[in-house]
Amino acid sequence: GIILGFPPGNSVNVEGAGPGNCRIYGLSYTGNLTAMMGDDVATAVFSDDCFDLSDNFVLTVRDMPDGGTVATDGGDIMIETISDDGIPDVFTFAHVTTSTSAYRYVVTDAAGIILGLPPGDMVDFEGAGSGNCLVWGLSYTGNITAQVGDDATMVPLTDDCFELSDNTVLVVRTLFTGVNEAKAVDFAIWPVPANELLNVRTADGSTIETVRVLDLQGRVVLSQSANAQALVSVDVAALPVGTYVIDLNTTSGQARQRFVKR
């Protein structure tokens, strides 16, 4: 309620006032103004005659975009995906900022060229092929004007104020070169759903060299050596309930199949 100013007309320019909130009241009065900046609006004597403040006020919220920092919702700033295997590579992103401005994420290549402007905080990298990309945070006011193909570090990203995050999340995409789920008959798994042990056996008798379990974001959550056997039991008891992908490296090649942990 501390008075900051008495604009002479009906226009107020709050540029340069810094982030924060202020209230704009109306004042009806006779006589001469006697209140000064620094007075408390609740106790100030505004004129040497009669006066009355408006019954309400206009709240003005002054904000400065702050890109802050970004990471996945798990706190990672580097993630790895296996692309083009038919399995969604969905990641959720989060940010820390001092601003209350609108916030979006921007996906670019390593040189800063915009590849996508996802509408929310989730991005699916499946099908993007091999390579690296960056996920930025964008704090902004106004409307986004940047487009795919623009250099995010060089062009205006909105028609008003904006700031990119201080850091990026690096996404390393590796192209899957083995067989896909359409060829999952190359090995059998049981029981399904799995509870403690998941048994894996190749259909052609080829030996299994390594076994990996991936979540649906392509992250390896379990890995073990199979000691060149055709039948392997994988201990999945410690995995949270959900859907996973078992990935085999065998003497006949690679194979993948989904399973459910109960």
Buried (B, 14 or more C-beta within 10 A) or exposed (E): EEBEEEEEEEEEEBEEEEBEEBEBBEBEBEEEEBBEEEBEBEEBEBBEEEBEBEEEBEEEEEBBBBBBBBBBEEEBEEBBBBBBBEBBBBBEBBBEBEBEBBBBBBBBEEEBBBBBBBEEBEBEBBEBEBEEBBBBBBBBBBEBBBEEEBEBEEEEBBEBBBBBBBBBBBBBBBEBEBBBBEBBEBBBBEEBEBEEEBBBBBEEEBBBBBBBBBBBBBBEBBEEEBEEBBBBBBEBEEBEEEEBBBBBBBEBEBBBBBBEBE
